[in-house]
Amino acid sequence: MDSSTKPVVVRQVWASNLESEFALLEQILPCYCHVAFDTEFPGFIHVSEKNCHYSKLPPSYTYKLVKANVDSLKLIQLGLALSNYAGHLPDLGTDSYYVWEFNFKGLDVDRDHHNPDAIQLLAEQGIDFAQIKEEGIPIGAFRRLFLRSRFMFSRLNLTWVTFHSTYDFGYMVKVLTGRKLPNDLDVFKVVVSELFGSSVYDMKHMIKFCRGINVGGLEKLAKSLKVDRVAGNSHQAGSDSLLTIQTFFKLRDLYFTADNCDEQDCLNINSFVNILFGL
């Protein structure tokens, strides 16, 4: 993905422009069927009591933690980055490329559960909690638009791209159903499939099988693949969704495209569909 020819702009979405930005997304979506998304939320208040790395936890226990945190906390931001199959972002006929950042009303740091360190980090990275409280998007308004849109229910056979997406999908399922997460992991997986379709990729799972890659987070993976963050800051949902989509296409081209990798190292990308890291 080459974004060097044009700057990338993060379009901020608030209650005041939610409907107009959704209408714009609906208009361009058929031409940009790869969608990366990222969420920002107020950290974790339930942590593992088991003395082992996250990746070593049983999926049922991991999901128990995800459910406990998501049920107790509120979504702050959602980032969406759209691209076509070649990795090109939408430019809307202008001299810039665009990604979207939705800012949600609801979290009151004086009343609601949160991790103080996480809130401090997000504030330092540029998230304005006072503005979100006043101008943020009501969850119900977002839910109604999103469920009616072509993002959902395989209406366009979208490919969803994520990195370590257990919490991302957890918060989206909570937002889109208006309920706490299902008690059972298998039911959660069914709901994710019903909402998002059958083409979901989690790069955190994919890189476990990519020779020469031994990194933890998205930022380190991007740097190892020589992908630069070209807009915004880390821990801002729009910027992180952009880095996710850019890194995905670089990873795909290096490890999953026969023209660019040795036969013994080339992986079948279809083998990694619909597998969420940790679950």
Accessible surface in RSA format (square Angstrom, percent):
REM  Atomic radii and reference values for relative SASA: ProtOr
REM  Chains: A
REM  Algorithm: Lee & Richards
REM  Probe-radius: 1.40
REM  Slices: 20
REM RES _ NUM      All-atoms   Total-Side   Main-Chain    Non-polar    All polar
REM                ABS   REL    ABS   REL    ABS   REL    ABS   REL    ABS   REL
RES MET A   1    56.33  29.2   2.83   1.9  53.50 127.4   7.21   6.1  49.12  65.1
RES ASP A   2    82.47  57.8  71.00  70.7  11.47  27.1  38.82  91.4  43.65  43.5
RES SER A   3    15.13  12.8   6.67   8.9   8.46  19.5   1.27   2.7  13.86  19.4
RES SER A   4    99.12  83.8  58.83  78.5  40.29  92.8  54.73 116.5  44.39  62.2
RES THR A   5   103.20  73.4  68.52  69.5  34.68  82.7  68.90  92.5  34.30  51.9
RES LYS A   6    51.40  25.1  47.30  29.0   4.10   9.8  36.48  32.8  14.92  15.9
RES PRO A   7    88.58  64.6  76.05  69.3  12.53  45.5  87.61  72.3   0.97   6.0
RES VAL A   8    13.80   9.1   0.60   0.5  13.20  31.8   0.60   0.5  13.20  35.8
RES VAL A   9    62.69  41.3  59.95  54.3   2.74   6.6  62.69  54.5   0.00   0.0
RES VAL A  10    30.45  20.0  15.01  13.6  15.43  37.2  15.01  13.0  15.43  41.9
RES ARG A  11    59.52  25.0  54.46  27.8   5.06  12.1  13.81  18.9  45.71  27.7
RES GLN A  12    74.89  41.9  63.35  46.3  11.54  27.5  39.54  84.2  35.35  26.8
RES VAL A  13     0.00   0.0   0.00   0.0   0.00   0.0   0.00   0.0   0.00   0.0
RES TRP A  14    33.61  13.5  33.61  16.3   0.00   0.0  25.99  13.9   7.62  12.4
RES ALA A  15    49.46  45.5  30.00  46.3  19.46  44.3  30.98  43.6  18.48  49.0
RES SER A  16   112.40  95.0  66.84  89.2  45.56 105.0  58.44 124.4  53.96  75.6
RES ASN A  17    41.29  28.5  39.25  37.9   2.04   4.9  23.09  55.6  18.20  17.6
RES LEU A  18     6.24   3.5   6.05   4.3   0.20   0.5   6.05   4.2   0.20   0.5
RES GLU A  19   129.45  74.3 122.86  93.0   6.59  15.7  38.51  74.5  90.94  74.3
RES SER A  20    69.93  59.1  54.22  72.4  15.70  36.2  53.70 114.4  16.22  22.7
RES GLU A  21    15.33   8.8  15.33  11.6   0.00   0.0   0.31   0.6  15.02  12.3
RES PHE A  22     5.35   2.7   5.35   3.3   0.00   0.0   5.35   3.2   0.00   0.0
RES ALA A  23    62.92  57.9  49.44  76.3  13.48  30.7  56.88  80.1   6.04  16.0
RES LEU A  24    40.47  22.5  37.56  26.9   2.91   7.3  39.98  28.1   0.49   1.3
RES LEU A  25     0.00   0.0   0.00   0.0   0.00   0.0   0.00   0.0   0.00   0.0
RES GLU A  26    44.60  25.6  44.60  33.7   0.00   0.0  21.56  41.7  23.04  18.8
RES GLN A  27   136.81  76.5 113.04  82.6  23.77  56.6  37.64  80.1  99.17  75.2
RES ILE A  28    23.01  13.1  20.25  15.1   2.76   6.6  23.01  16.6   0.00   0.0
RES LEU A  29     0.00   0.0   0.00   0.0   0.00   0.0   0.00   0.0   0.00   0.0
RES PRO A  30    57.75  42.1  37.45  34.1  20.30  73.8  38.02  31.4  19.73 122.6
RES CYS A  31    89.88  68.0  72.65  81.0  17.24  40.5  22.17  56.2  67.72  73.0
RES TYR A  32    38.84  18.1  38.84  22.1   0.00   0.0   8.30   6.2  30.53  37.6
RES CYS A  33    39.31  29.7  37.28  41.6   2.03   4.8  21.52  54.5  17.78  19.2
RES HIS A  34    19.27  10.5  19.27  13.4   0.00   0.0  10.31  10.6   8.96  10.4
RES VAL A  35     0.00   0.0   0.00   0.0   0.00   0.0   0.00   0.0   0.00   0.0
RES ALA A  36     0.00   0.0   0.00   0.0   0.00   0.0   0.00   0.0   0.00   0.0
RES PHE A  37     2.32   1.2   0.73   0.5   1.59   4.1   0.73   0.4   1.59   4.6
RES ASP A  38    23.76  16.6  23.76  23.6   0.00   0.0   0.74   1.7  23.02  23.0
RES THR A  39     5.78   4.1   0.00   0.0   5.78  13.8   0.00   0.0   5.78   8.7
RES GLU A  40    13.85   8.0  13.66  10.3   0.20   0.5   0.20   0.4  13.66  11.1
RES PHE A  41    32.45  16.2  25.95  16.1   6.51  16.9  25.95  15.7   6.51  18.6
RES PRO A  42     0.00   0.0   0.00   0.0   0.00   0.0   0.00   0.0   0.00   0.0
RES GLY A  43     8.23  10.2   0.00   N/A   8.23  10.2   8.22  22.6   0.01   0.0
RES PHE A  44    89.31  44.7  84.60  52.4   4.71  12.3  84.60  51.3   4.71  13.5
RES ILE A  45    61.85  35.2  29.24  21.8  32.61  78.6  35.50  25.6  26.35  71.5
RES HIS A  46    74.12  40.5  67.84  47.2   6.29  16.1  47.78  49.2  26.35  30.7
RES VAL A  47   110.48  72.7  95.92  86.8  14.56  35.1  98.88  85.9  11.59  31.4
RES SER A  48    37.97  32.1  15.20  20.3  22.77  52.5  15.20  32.4  22.77  31.9
RES GLU A  49   166.37  95.5 129.78  98.2  36.58  87.1  52.53 101.6 113.84  92.9
RES LYS A  50    96.48  47.1  82.49  50.6  13.99  33.3  35.45  31.9  61.03  65.0
RES ASN A  51   160.85 110.9 126.08 121.8  34.77  83.7  39.69  95.5 121.15 117.1
RES CYS A  52    59.54  45.0  31.64  35.3  27.90  65.6  34.36  87.1  25.17  27.1
RES HIS A  53   121.40  66.3 106.19  73.8  15.20  38.9  83.60  86.2  37.79  44.0
RES TYR A  54    57.79  27.0  50.16  28.5   7.62  19.8  51.84  39.0   5.94   7.3
RES SER A  55    51.34  43.4  25.39  33.9  25.94  59.8  16.57  35.3  34.77  48.7
RES LYS A  56   155.57  75.9 129.06  79.2  26.51  63.1  76.42  68.8  79.15  84.3
RES LEU A  57    10.20   5.7   1.79   1.3   8.41  21.1   1.80   1.3   8.40  22.6
RES PRO A  58    63.00  45.9  57.00  52.0   6.01  21.8  63.00  52.0   0.01   0.0
RES PRO A  59    66.91  48.8  66.91  61.0   0.00   0.0  66.91  55.2   0.00   0.0
RES SER A  60    78.77  66.6  69.54  92.8   9.23  21.3  46.31  98.6  32.46  45.5
RES TYR A  61    38.86  18.1  35.82  20.4   3.04   7.9  32.69  24.6   6.17   7.6
RES THR A  62     0.27   0.2   0.27   0.3   0.00   0.0   0.06   0.1   0.21   0.3
RES TYR A  63     5.61   2.6   5.61   3.2   0.00   0.0   5.61   4.2   0.00   0.0
RES LYS A  64   137.51  67.1 132.00  81.0   5.51  13.1  83.31  75.0  54.20  57.7
RES LEU A  65    22.05  12.3  22.05  15.8   0.00   0.0  22.05  15.5   0.00   0.0
RES VAL A  66     0.09   0.1   0.09   0.1   0.00   0.0   0.09   0.1   0.00   0.0
RES LYS A  67    38.89  19.0  38.89  23.9   0.00   0.0  31.78  28.6   7.11   7.6
RES ALA A  68    32.49  29.9  22.88  35.3   9.61  21.8  32.06  45.2   0.43   1.1
RES ASN A  69     0.26   0.2   0.26   0.3   0.00   0.0   0.11   0.3   0.15   0.1
RES VAL A  70     0.00   0.0   0.00   0.0   0.00   0.0   0.00   0.0   0.00   0.0
RES ASP A  71    28.73  20.1  13.29  13.2  15.44  36.5   8.38  19.7  20.35  20.3
RES SER A  72    40.36  34.1  19.36  25.8  21.00  48.4  10.40  22.1  29.97  42.0
RES LEU A  73     1.18   0.7   0.00   0.0   1.18   3.0   0.90   0.6   0.28   0.8
RES LYS A  74    82.60  40.3  80.48  49.4   2.12   5.0  57.49  51.7  25.11  26.7
RES LEU A  75     8.30   4.6   1.00   0.7   7.30  18.4   1.00   0.7   7.30  19.6
RES ILE A  76     0.89   0.5   0.76   0.6   0.13   0.3   0.89   0.6   0.00   0.0
RES GLN A  77     5.16   2.9   5.16   3.8   0.00   0.0   0.00   0.0   5.16   3.9
RES LEU A  78     0.04   0.0   0.04   0.0   0.00   0.0   0.04   0.0   0.00   0.0
RES GLY A  79     0.00   0.0   0.00   N/A   0.00   0.0   0.00   0.0   0.00   0.0
RES LEU A  80     0.48   0.3   0.48   0.3   0.00   0.0   0.48   0.3   0.00   0.0
RES ALA A  81     0.00   0.0   0.00   0.0   0.00   0.0   0.00   0.0   0.00   0.0
RES LEU A  82     0.00   0.0   0.00   0.0   0.00   0.0   0.00   0.0   0.00   0.0
RES SER A  83     0.00   0.0   0.00   0.0   0.00   0.0   0.00   0.0   0.00   0.0
RES ASN A  84    42.96  29.6  41.65  40.3   1.31   3.2  14.39  34.6  28.58  27.6
RES TYR A  85   157.94  73.7 152.94  87.0   5.00  13.0 112.70  84.7  45.24  55.8
RES ALA A  86    58.89  54.1  37.95  58.6  20.94  47.6  43.52  61.3  15.37  40.7
RES GLY A  87     0.00   0.0   0.00   N/A   0.00   0.0   0.00   0.0   0.00   0.0
RES HIS A  88    87.45  47.8  85.22  59.2   2.23   5.7  50.37  51.9  37.08  43.1
RES LEU A  89     5.49   3.1   1.39   1.0   4.10  10.3   1.39   1.0   4.10  11.0
RES PRO A  90     0.93   0.7   0.93   0.8   0.00   0.0   0.93   0.8   0.00   0.0
RES ASP A  91    39.84  27.9  39.56  39.4   0.28   0.7   2.10   5.0  37.74  37.6
RES LEU A  92    51.01  28.4  15.55  11.1  35.46  89.1  29.83  20.9  21.18  57.0
RES GLY A  93    78.16  96.4   0.00   N/A  78.16  96.4  38.83 106.5  39.33  88.1
RES THR A  94    56.89  40.5  44.75  45.4  12.14  28.9  52.54  70.6   4.35   6.6
RES ASP A  95   121.61  85.2 115.98 115.4   5.64  13.3  34.56  81.3  87.05  86.8
RES SER A  96    17.48  14.8  17.48  23.3   0.00   0.0   0.12   0.3  17.36  24.3
RES TYR A  97    26.89  12.6  26.89  15.3   0.00   0.0   6.99   5.3  19.90  24.5
RES TYR A  98    25.76  12.0  25.76  14.7   0.00   0.0   5.57   4.2  20.20  24.9
RES VAL A  99     0.00   0.0   0.00   0.0   0.00   0.0   0.00   0.0   0.00   0.0
RES TRP A 100     0.00   0.0   0.00   0.0   0.00   0.0   0.00   0.0   0.00   0.0
RES GLU A 101     6.04   3.5   6.04   4.6   0.00   0.0   0.00   0.0   6.04   4.9
RES PHE A 102     0.00   0.0   0.00   0.0   0.00   0.0   0.00   0.0   0.00   0.0
RES ASN A 103     2.66   1.8   2.66   2.6   0.00   0.0   0.00   0.0   2.66   2.6
RES PHE A 104     0.18   0.1   0.00   0.0   0.18   0.5   0.00   0.0   0.18   0.5
RES LYS A 105    92.20  45.0  86.97  53.4   5.23  12.4  40.29  36.3  51.91  55.3
RES GLY A 106    33.84  41.7   0.00   N/A  33.84  41.7  26.66  73.2   7.18  16.1
RES LEU A 107    10.64   5.9   1.98   1.4   8.66  21.8   2.04   1.4   8.60  23.1
RES ASP A 108    16.64  11.7  15.49  15.4   1.16   2.7   4.68  11.0  11.97  11.9
RES VAL A 109    54.45  35.8  42.70  38.7  11.75  28.3  42.70  37.1  11.75  31.9
RES ASP A 110   123.94  86.8  87.80  87.4  36.14  85.5  29.29  68.9  94.65  94.4
RES ARG A 111   187.57  78.8 147.91  75.4  39.66  94.4  69.18  94.5 118.39  71.8
RES ASP A 112    28.67  20.1  20.57  20.5   8.10  19.2   7.08  16.7  21.59  21.5
RES HIS A 113   119.17  65.1 110.33  76.7   8.84  22.6  67.80  69.9  51.37  59.8
RES HIS A 114    44.82  24.5  31.30  21.8  13.52  34.6  17.29  17.8  27.54  32.0
RES ASN A 115    44.87  30.9  43.25  41.8   1.62   3.9   2.11   5.1  42.77  41.3
RES PRO A 116    92.36  67.3  86.04  78.4   6.31  22.9  88.03  72.7   4.33  26.9
RES ASP A 117   110.16  77.2 103.95 103.5   6.21  14.7  30.78  72.5  79.37  79.2
RES ALA A 118    19.61  18.0  13.95  21.5   5.66  12.9  18.89  26.6   0.72   1.9
RES ILE A 119    20.95  11.9  20.95  15.6   0.00   0.0  20.95  15.1   0.00   0.0
RES GLN A 120   108.17  60.5 102.47  74.9   5.69  13.6  33.27  70.8  74.90  56.8
RES LEU A 121    73.16  40.7  71.87  51.4   1.29   3.2  72.86  51.2   0.30   0.8
RES LEU A 122     5.89   3.3   5.89   4.2   0.00   0.0   5.89   4.1   0.00   0.0
RES ALA A 123    49.99  46.0  34.38  53.1  15.61  35.5  34.77  49.0  15.21  40.3
RES GLU A 124   117.08  67.2  80.17  60.7  36.90  87.9  44.72  86.5  72.35  59.1
RES GLN A 125    40.83  22.8  39.76  29.1   1.07   2.5   1.93   4.1  38.91  29.5
RES GLY A 126    49.73  61.3   0.00   N/A  49.73  61.3  26.71  73.3  23.02  51.6
RES ILE A 127     8.16   4.6   0.41   0.3   7.74  18.7   3.23   2.3   4.93  13.4
RES ASP A 128    71.81  50.3  61.78  61.5  10.03  23.7  24.82  58.4  46.99  46.9
RES PHE A 129    35.45  17.7  28.02  17.4   7.43  19.3  28.58  17.3   6.87  19.7
RES ALA A 130    71.95  66.2  60.95  94.1  11.00  25.0  68.20  96.0   3.75   9.9
RES GLN A 131    60.73  34.0  54.81  40.1   5.92  14.1  14.90  31.7  45.83  34.8
RES ILE A 132     4.24   2.4   4.24   3.2   0.00   0.0   4.24   3.1   0.00   0.0
RES LYS A 133    95.82  46.7  93.12  57.1   2.70   6.4  59.63  53.7  36.19  38.6
RES GLU A 134   130.76  75.1 109.60  82.9  21.16  50.4  39.93  77.2  90.83  74.2
RES GLU A 135    84.94  48.8  78.76  59.6   6.18  14.7  31.68  61.3  53.27  43.5
RES GLY A 136     1.65   2.0   0.00   N/A   1.65   2.0   0.00   0.0   1.65   3.7
RES ILE A 137     0.00   0.0   0.00   0.0   0.00   0.0   0.00   0.0   0.00   0.0
RES PRO A 138    62.98  45.9  59.74  54.5   3.24  11.8  62.98  52.0   0.00   0.0
RES ILE A 139    46.92  26.7  42.74  31.8   4.18  10.1  42.74  30.8   4.18  11.3
RES GLY A 140    21.24  26.2   0.00   N/A  21.24  26.2  14.84  40.7   6.40  14.3
RES ALA A 141    24.81  22.8  22.15  34.2   2.66   6.0  23.14  32.6   1.67   4.4
RES PHE A 142     0.00   0.0   0.00   0.0   0.00   0.0   0.00   0.0   0.00   0.0
RES ARG A 143    62.65  26.3  62.65  31.9   0.00   0.0  17.48  23.9  45.17  27.4
RES ARG A 144   140.60  59.0 136.06  69.4   4.54  10.8  57.80  79.0  82.80  50.2
RES LEU A 145    32.03  17.8  29.27  20.9   2.76   6.9  29.37  20.6   2.66   7.2
RES PHE A 146     0.01   0.0   0.01   0.0   0.00   0.0   0.01   0.0   0.00   0.0
RES LEU A 147    46.58  25.9  43.66  31.2   2.92   7.3  43.80  30.8   2.78   7.5
RES ARG A 148   165.36  69.4 140.04  71.4  25.31  60.3  72.78  99.5  92.57  56.1
RES SER A 149     2.41   2.0   1.07   1.4   1.34   3.1   2.41   5.1   0.00   0.0
RES ARG A 150    88.45  37.1  88.10  44.9   0.35   0.8  32.17  44.0  56.28  34.1
RES PHE A 151     3.16   1.6   0.00   0.0   3.16   8.2   0.00   0.0   3.16   9.1
RES MET A 152     0.00   0.0   0.00   0.0   0.00   0.0   0.00   0.0   0.00   0.0
RES PHE A 153    90.28  45.2  72.66  45.0  17.62  45.8  74.62  45.2  15.66  44.8
RES SER A 154    54.80  46.3  36.60  48.8  18.20  41.9  28.35  60.4  26.44  37.0
RES ARG A 155   113.17  47.5  80.34  41.0  32.83  78.2  38.30  52.3  74.87  45.4
RES LEU A 156    42.39  23.6  29.36  21.0  13.03  32.8  33.30  23.4   9.09  24.5
RES ASN A 157   122.49  84.5 102.39  98.9  20.10  48.4  32.05  77.1  90.43  87.4
RES LEU A 158     8.16   4.5   3.13   2.2   5.03  12.6   3.13   2.2   5.03  13.5
RES THR A 159    20.10  14.3  20.10  20.4   0.00   0.0   2.14   2.9  17.96  27.1
RES TRP A 160     1.81   0.7   1.81   0.9   0.00   0.0   0.87   0.5   0.94   1.5
RES VAL A 161     0.00   0.0   0.00   0.0   0.00   0.0   0.00   0.0   0.00   0.0
RES THR A 162     0.00   0.0   0.00   0.0   0.00   0.0   0.00   0.0   0.00   0.0
RES PHE A 163    24.42  12.2  12.86   8.0  11.56  30.1  12.86   7.8  11.56  33.1
RES HIS A 164    61.33  33.5  51.03  35.5  10.30  26.3  33.36  34.4  27.97  32.5
RES SER A 165     0.00   0.0   0.00   0.0   0.00   0.0   0.00   0.0   0.00   0.0
RES THR A 166     0.45   0.3   0.45   0.5   0.00   0.0   0.00   0.0   0.45   0.7
RES TYR A 167    23.04  10.8  23.04  13.1   0.00   0.0  17.49  13.1   5.55   6.8
RES ASP A 168     8.89   6.2   8.73   8.7   0.15   0.4   0.56   1.3   8.32   8.3
RES PHE A 169     0.00   0.0   0.00   0.0   0.00   0.0   0.00   0.0   0.00   0.0
RES GLY A 170     0.00   0.0   0.00   N/A   0.00   0.0   0.00   0.0   0.00   0.0
RES TYR A 171     0.78   0.4   0.78   0.4   0.00   0.0   0.67   0.5   0.12   0.1
RES MET A 172     1.35   0.7   1.35   0.9   0.00   0.0   1.35   1.1   0.00   0.0
RES VAL A 173     1.70   1.1   1.70   1.5   0.00   0.0   1.70   1.5   0.00   0.0
RES LYS A 174    45.61  22.3  44.28  27.2   1.34   3.2  38.10  34.3   7.52   8.0
RES VAL A 175     7.74   5.1   5.58   5.0   2.16   5.2   7.74   6.7   0.00   0.0
RES LEU A 176     4.58   2.6   0.00   0.0   4.58  11.5   0.00   0.0   4.58  12.3
RES THR A 177    41.86  29.8  21.20  21.5  20.66  49.2  25.51  34.3  16.35  24.7
RES GLY A 178    44.56  55.0   0.00   N/A  44.56  55.0  12.59  34.6  31.97  71.6
RES ARG A 179   171.72  72.1 161.37  82.3  10.35  24.6  63.18  86.3 108.55  65.8
RES LYS A 180   145.22  70.8 130.12  79.8  15.10  35.9  73.15  65.8  72.07  76.8
RES LEU A 181     4.62   2.6   0.10   0.1   4.52  11.4   0.10   0.1   4.52  12.2
RES PRO A 182    29.64  21.6  17.61  16.1  12.02  43.7  29.61  24.4   0.03   0.2
RES ASN A 183   134.52  92.8 107.50 103.9  27.02  65.1  32.33  77.8 102.19  98.8
RES ASP A 184    71.64  50.2  66.65  66.3   4.99  11.8  26.15  61.5  45.49  45.4
RES LEU A 185    23.19  12.9  19.69  14.1   3.50   8.8  19.69  13.8   3.50   9.4
RES ASP A 186    92.84  65.0  90.52  90.1   2.32   5.5  27.09  63.8  65.76  65.6
RES VAL A 187    74.48  49.0  73.22  66.3   1.25   3.0  74.44  64.7   0.04   0.1
RES PHE A 188     0.00   0.0   0.00   0.0   0.00   0.0   0.00   0.0   0.00   0.0
RES LYS A 189    88.33  43.1  81.70  50.1   6.62  15.8  48.46  43.6  39.87  42.5
RES VAL A 190    82.06  54.0  79.35  71.8   2.71   6.5  82.03  71.3   0.03   0.1
RES VAL A 191    26.96  17.7  26.96  24.4   0.00   0.0  26.96  23.4   0.00   0.0
RES VAL A 192    10.08   6.6  10.08   9.1   0.00   0.0  10.08   8.8   0.00   0.0
RES SER A 193    56.35  47.6  49.83  66.5   6.52  15.0  24.40  52.0  31.95  44.8
RES GLU A 194   108.01  62.0  94.65  71.6  13.36  31.8  42.39  82.0  65.62  53.6
RES LEU A 195    11.28   6.3  11.28   8.1   0.00   0.0  11.28   7.9   0.00   0.0
RES PHE A 196     3.65   1.8   0.09   0.1   3.56   9.3   0.58   0.4   3.07   8.8
RES GLY A 197     7.02   8.7   0.00   N/A   7.02   8.7   5.92  16.2   1.10   2.5
RES SER A 198    83.83  70.8  72.18  96.3  11.65  26.8  35.95  76.5  47.88  67.1
RES SER A 199    27.35  23.1  27.32  36.5   0.02   0.1  19.72  42.0   7.62  10.7
RES VAL A 200     3.18   2.1   3.02   2.7   0.16   0.4   3.02   2.6   0.16   0.4
RES TYR A 201    14.97   7.0  14.97   8.5   0.00   0.0   4.80   3.6  10.17  12.5
RES ASP A 202     0.42   0.3   0.00   0.0   0.42   1.0   0.00   0.0   0.42   0.4
RES MET A 203     0.00   0.0   0.00   0.0   0.00   0.0   0.00   0.0   0.00   0.0
RES LYS A 204    29.02  14.2  28.35  17.4   0.67   1.6   7.70   6.9  21.31  22.7
RES HIS A 205    19.34  10.6  19.34  13.4   0.00   0.0  13.44  13.8   5.90   6.9
RES MET A 206     0.19   0.1   0.19   0.1   0.00   0.0   0.19   0.2   0.00   0.0
RES ILE A 207     9.41   5.4   7.92   5.9   1.49   3.6   7.92   5.7   1.49   4.0
RES LYS A 208   126.34  61.6  86.29  52.9  40.04  95.3  54.59  49.1  71.75  76.4
RES PHE A 209   107.29  53.7  86.59  53.6  20.70  53.9  94.44  57.3  12.85  36.8
RES CYS A 210     4.79   3.6   0.00   0.0   4.79  11.3   0.72   1.8   4.07   4.4
RES ARG A 211   170.24  71.5 150.81  76.9  19.43  46.3  71.72  98.0  98.52  59.7
RES GLY A 212    80.67  99.5   0.00   N/A  80.67  99.5  40.07 109.9  40.60  90.9
RES ILE A 213    22.84  13.0   5.06   3.8  17.78  42.9   6.71   4.8  16.13  43.8
RES ASN A 214   148.74 102.6 121.46 117.4  27.28  65.7  32.96  79.3 115.77 111.9
RES VAL A 215    43.34  28.5  22.86  20.7  20.48  49.4  30.39  26.4  12.95  35.1
RES GLY A 216    34.94  43.1   0.00   N/A  34.94  43.1  29.43  80.8   5.51  12.3
RES GLY A 217    34.72  42.8   0.00   N/A  34.72  42.8  29.32  80.5   5.40  12.1
RES LEU A 218    25.14  14.0  20.72  14.8   4.42  11.1  20.72  14.6   4.42  11.9
RES GLU A 219    62.47  35.9  59.80  45.2   2.66   6.3  39.45  76.3  23.02  18.8
RES LYS A 220   135.97  66.3 132.72  81.4   3.26   7.8  76.28  68.7  59.69  63.6
RES LEU A 221     0.00   0.0   0.00   0.0   0.00   0.0   0.00   0.0   0.00   0.0
RES ALA A 222     1.65   1.5   1.65   2.6   0.00   0.0   1.65   2.3   0.00   0.0
RES LYS A 223   144.03  70.3 127.08  78.0  16.96  40.4  77.53  69.8  66.51  70.8
RES SER A 224    57.01  48.2  23.37  31.2  33.63  77.5  35.74  76.1  21.27  29.8
RES LEU A 225    11.30   6.3   7.23   5.2   4.07  10.2  10.37   7.3   0.93   2.5
RES LYS A 226   173.11  84.5 147.56  90.5  25.55  60.8 107.39  96.7  65.72  70.0
RES VAL A 227    18.74  12.3  12.47  11.3   6.28  15.1  15.45  13.4   3.30   8.9
RES ASP A 228   108.33  75.9  98.53  98.1   9.80  23.2  24.93  58.7  83.40  83.2
RES ARG A 229    58.27  24.5  26.57  13.5  31.70  75.5  22.95  31.4  35.33  21.4
RES VAL A 230    69.93  46.0  38.34  34.7  31.59  76.1  46.48  40.4  23.46  63.6
RES ALA A 231    14.30  13.1   4.64   7.2   9.66  22.0  13.35  18.8   0.94   2.5
RES GLY A 232    44.62  55.0   0.00   N/A  44.62  55.0  18.45  50.6  26.17  58.6
RES ASN A 233    70.55  48.7  68.32  66.0   2.23   5.4   6.43  15.5  64.12  62.0
RES SER A 234    32.16  27.2  29.58  39.5   2.58   5.9  12.76  27.2  19.39  27.2
RES HIS A 235    73.52  40.2  73.19  50.9   0.32   0.8  41.13  42.4  32.39  37.7
RES GLN A 236    29.50  16.5  29.50  21.6   0.00   0.0   0.53   1.1  28.98  22.0
RES ALA A 237     0.00   0.0   0.00   0.0   0.00   0.0   0.00   0.0   0.00   0.0
RES GLY A 238     0.00   0.0   0.00   N/A   0.00   0.0   0.00   0.0   0.00   0.0
RES SER A 239     0.90   0.8   0.40   0.5   0.50   1.2   0.40   0.9   0.50   0.7
RES ASP A 240    14.08   9.9  14.08  14.0   0.00   0.0   1.57   3.7  12.51  12.5
RES SER A 241     0.00   0.0   0.00   0.0   0.00   0.0   0.00   0.0   0.00   0.0
RES LEU A 242     1.10   0.6   1.10   0.8   0.00   0.0   1.10   0.8   0.00   0.0
RES LEU A 243     1.71   1.0   1.40   1.0   0.31   0.8   1.65   1.2   0.06   0.2
RES THR A 244     2.87   2.0   2.87   2.9   0.00   0.0   0.00   0.0   2.87   4.3
RES ILE A 245     0.00   0.0   0.00   0.0   0.00   0.0   0.00   0.0   0.00   0.0
RES GLN A 246     9.50   5.3   7.85   5.7   1.65   3.9   2.93   6.2   6.57   5.0
RES THR A 247     0.00   0.0   0.00   0.0   0.00   0.0   0.00   0.0   0.00   0.0
RES PHE A 248     2.26   1.1   2.24   1.4   0.02   0.0   2.24   1.4   0.02   0.1
RES PHE A 249     1.21   0.6   1.21   0.8   0.00   0.0   1.21   0.7   0.00   0.0
RES LYS A 250    62.37  30.4  62.15  38.1   0.22   0.5  43.75  39.4  18.62  19.8
RES LEU A 251     0.07   0.0   0.07   0.0   0.00   0.0   0.07   0.0   0.00   0.0
RES ARG A 252    29.90  12.6  29.80  15.2   0.10   0.2  11.86  16.2  18.04  10.9
RES ASP A 253    39.67  27.8  39.67  39.5   0.00   0.0   9.92  23.4  29.75  29.7
RES LEU A 254    70.51  39.3  63.78  45.6   6.72  16.9  63.78  44.8   6.72  18.1
RES TYR A 255    35.40  16.5  35.40  20.1   0.00   0.0  15.64  11.8  19.76  24.4
RES PHE A 256    19.59   9.8   0.04   0.0  19.55  50.9   0.04   0.0  19.55  56.0
RES THR A 257    41.23  29.3  38.17  38.7   3.06   7.3  35.85  48.2   5.38   8.1
RES ALA A 258    83.64  76.9  61.76  95.3  21.88  49.8  62.61  88.2  21.03  55.7
RES ASP A 259   136.09  95.3  99.49  99.0  36.60  86.5  29.03  68.3 107.07 106.8
RES ASN A 260    87.00  60.0  56.23  54.3  30.78  74.1  16.15  38.9  70.86  68.5
RES CYS A 261    24.96  18.9   4.98   5.6  19.98  47.0  13.69  34.7  11.27  12.2
RES ASP A 262    86.73  60.7  78.94  78.6   7.79  18.4  11.84  27.9  74.89  74.7
RES GLU A 263   164.45  94.4 141.55 107.1  22.90  54.5  60.30 116.6 104.15  85.0
RES GLN A 264   134.77  75.4  98.25  71.8  36.52  87.0  54.06 115.1  80.71  61.2
RES ASP A 265    33.89  23.7  26.37  26.2   7.53  17.8  12.20  28.7  21.69  21.6
RES CYS A 266    38.67  29.3  17.52  19.5  21.15  49.7  10.89  27.6  27.78  30.0
RES LEU A 267    46.51  25.9  39.43  28.2   7.08  17.8  42.67  30.0   3.84  10.3
RES ASN A 268    90.87  62.7  77.11  74.5  13.76  33.1  32.14  77.4  58.73  56.8
RES ILE A 269    35.41  20.1  34.47  25.7   0.94   2.3  34.47  24.8   0.94   2.5
RES ASN A 270   100.84  69.5  91.58  88.5   9.26  22.3  22.97  55.3  77.87  75.3
RES SER A 271    71.49  60.4  44.73  59.7  26.76  61.6  34.90  74.3  36.59  51.3
RES PHE A 272    14.04   7.0  13.66   8.5   0.37   1.0  13.66   8.3   0.37   1.1
RES VAL A 273    43.42  28.6  36.43  33.0   6.99  16.8  36.43  31.7   6.99  19.0
RES ASN A 274    71.11  49.0  44.86  43.4  26.24  63.2  26.17  63.0  44.94  43.4
RES ILE A 275    70.51  40.1  67.38  50.2   3.13   7.5  70.25  50.6   0.26   0.7
RES LEU A 276    18.11  10.1  12.39   8.9   5.73  14.4  12.39   8.7   5.73  15.4
RES PHE A 277    12.14   6.1  10.37   6.4   1.77   4.6  12.14   7.4   0.00   0.0
RES GLY A 278    21.18  26.1   0.00   N/A  21.18  26.1  12.92  35.5   8.26  18.5
RES LEU A 279    21.52  12.0   1.31   0.9  20.21  50.8  15.15  10.6   6.36  17.1
END  Absolute sums over single chains surface
CHAIN  1 A    12926.3      10304.3       2622.0       6724.9       6201.4
END  Absolute sums over all chains
TOTAL         12926.3      10304.3       2622.0       6724.9       6201.4
